[in-house]
Amino acid sequence: MFELTPAEWQAVQLSLKVGLWATVLSLPPGFLLAYVLARFQFPLKSLLNGLVYMPLVLPPVVTGMILLLLFGTRGPIGQFLENVFGITIAFKWTGAALAAAIMGLPLMVRAMRLSIEAVDRRLELAARTLGASWWRAFFTITLPLSLPGIIAGAILSFAKSFGEFGATITFVSNIPGETQTLPIAIYSFLQSPTGDGPAIRLAILSVVVSMLAIVGSEWLERRVTDRVRTV
Amino acid sequence: MSFDIDVEARRGAFHIAAAFQAAPGITALFGPSGAGKTSILNMIAGVMKPARGRIAVDGQVLFDSAARIDVKPERRRVGYIFQDARLFPHMSVENNLLYGFKLAPPEGRYASPEHVTALLGISHLLARRPASLSGGEQQRVAIGRVILASPRLLLMDEPLASLDDARKQEVLPYIERLRDDLKIPILYVTHARAEVDRLAAIVITLENGKIKAA
């Protein structure tokens, strides 16, 4: 029952690739956004906040449509990437990674933001008066204290990316081996009269991955609370 | 070594203006809470910017609004001991102690880890985590951490206020030993008369952001 066929493996491997790339690529902007939202007050902050969290509540098909309009072969950013860098992302696995990154970003930013907010800024000031530059204080105090939350954010983003469906199928369609990630493969199997077995196998796999991600990230977030408990 | 301080700042409707000198030994900044004592320390440490003023140590300017000089806190070599110990929770006591020591310029270091840990009676705590220490032990480690950064001026912001009486009596003698051992000015903020009487040679009384009597 749990032997995966080559077609199923292909979908799993593609989902892994898309999930990893989406997570790695969204880490730097995700952390920057989390830091800015956690530490600064500025005009239009609620607008930035809304933009980051919007994919969480927007119908995924709308997110996919916006991506298609912007990054599609006729979209302004899509044409720019094509002409300047020769990169096409519409209907490619790279496009699936972009869609997954956008959908995972709110979860990533939220976990990171909470952990950065939990770090007592007065510890950073103490470090500064002990002779540490802003950067040194950041790397020796802020970053290590919030690290479990940063990893938790990355795990959640990966889990979301691994199983993202709506925005992905809207933006890059359903091409086996290129954009047919695990949930899209499940959807396709369900369309065929003989596809129940493979669909159930892949569904169980995604339940396991999601469960591990939730349990793992919650455990890490608890570690943040333990770590930053100031004395 | 002597500090010249002349700072002015505004916090909302509250106006702070204070000019004084700090010589080696303890100078107490005394006054009720809300008198602006902590703000003055923050300005000297470089974590709050005065609206106007000048801060200099032995001719070296740390802040001068007219000349647009504002030395970063990490370059001032001004030690700051807070009301709470603010130990780094993810580091051992030893790594807390060595944090500023490693960052101090070697030629400027005047305190060795062996000497300071012995002076403060914390040699047996080095491997421990800050969370496992008592309040008095934490404050002694915090004091040691600051001394090991070899500051030229020591700011103490109600270092005993968060301790109960027994802990106060535990930490006070160490502050006296520091005063007698170190040849640097110490600015000691407090609203406790008893601490002023016991520790300070010079008392500056603050009220509503201004110096009342020097």
Interface residues (C-beta under 8 A of the other chain):
Chain A: D120 R122 L123 L125 A126 A127 R128 T129 L130 G131 A132 S133 R136 T140 I141 P144 L145 R227 V228 R229 T230 V231
Chain B: A45 G46 V47 K72 P73 E74 R76 R77 V78 G79 Y80 F82 D84 A85 R86 L87 F88 P89 H90 Y99 G100 L103 A104 P130 A131 L133 Q138 R145 V146 A149
